[in-house]
Amino acid sequence: MKDRDNAAIAGDGIQMPEVFVSNYMKQQRNFIKYRRQKKCIEKAETGEAKQSLVLPKDQHVKVNTLIMAARIK
């Protein structure tokens, strides 16, 4: 019994600040993803609505726009 009390006093359950920062960042990413999906569901299923799931607002492409993508390796 005394060993368990000494372990608690020694700080066995103490977490490093990096753990809290990492958990907070994960929560923020998950909330942003959830918010984008919720907005998409509320909108009509158009091309623009589908882009809002994947792309930030400043990277949206207008519907019926011709684009060219080049992949350079």
BELNOR-V899150 format. One record per backbone hydrogen bond with DSSP energy under -0.5 kcal/mol. CO is the residue of the C=O (numbers start at 1). NH is the residue of the N-H. E is the energy in kcal/mol with one decimal. If there is no record, write none. Layout:
[[CO & NH & E] [CO & NH & E]]
This chain:
[[1 & 5 & -1.7] [2 & 6 & -2.4] [3 & 7 & -2.1] [4 & 8 & -1.9] [5 & 9 & -1.9] [6 & 10 & -2.2] [7 & 11 & -0.7] [7 & 12 & -1.6] [8 & 11 & -0.6] [11 & 14 & -1.1] [16 & 19 & -1.2] [16 & 20 & -0.9] [17 & 21 & -2.2] [18 & 22 & -2.6] [19 & 23 & -2.4] [20 & 24 & -2.3] [21 & 25 & -2.5] [22 & 26 & -2.2] [23 & 27 & -2.2] [24 & 28 & -2.2] [25 & 29 & -2.4] [26 & 30 & -2.4] [27 & 31 & -2.3] [28 & 32 & -2.3] [29 & 33 & -2.2] [30 & 34 & -2.4] [31 & 35 & -2.8] [32 & 36 & -2.3] [33 & 37 & -2.2] [34 & 38 & -2.4] [35 & 39 & -2.2] [36 & 40 & -2.1] [37 & 41 & -2.2] [38 & 42 & -1.8] [39 & 43 & -1.7] [44 & 46 & -2.2] [46 & 50 & -1.6] [47 & 51 & -1.6] [48 & 52 & -1.4] [49 & 53 & -0.6] [50 & 53 & -0.8] [50 & 54 & -0.7] [51 & 54 & -0.6] [51 & 55 & -3.2] [56 & 59 & -1.8] [57 & 60 & -1.2] [62 & 65 & -0.8] [70 & 72 & -0.6] [71 & 73 & -0.5]]
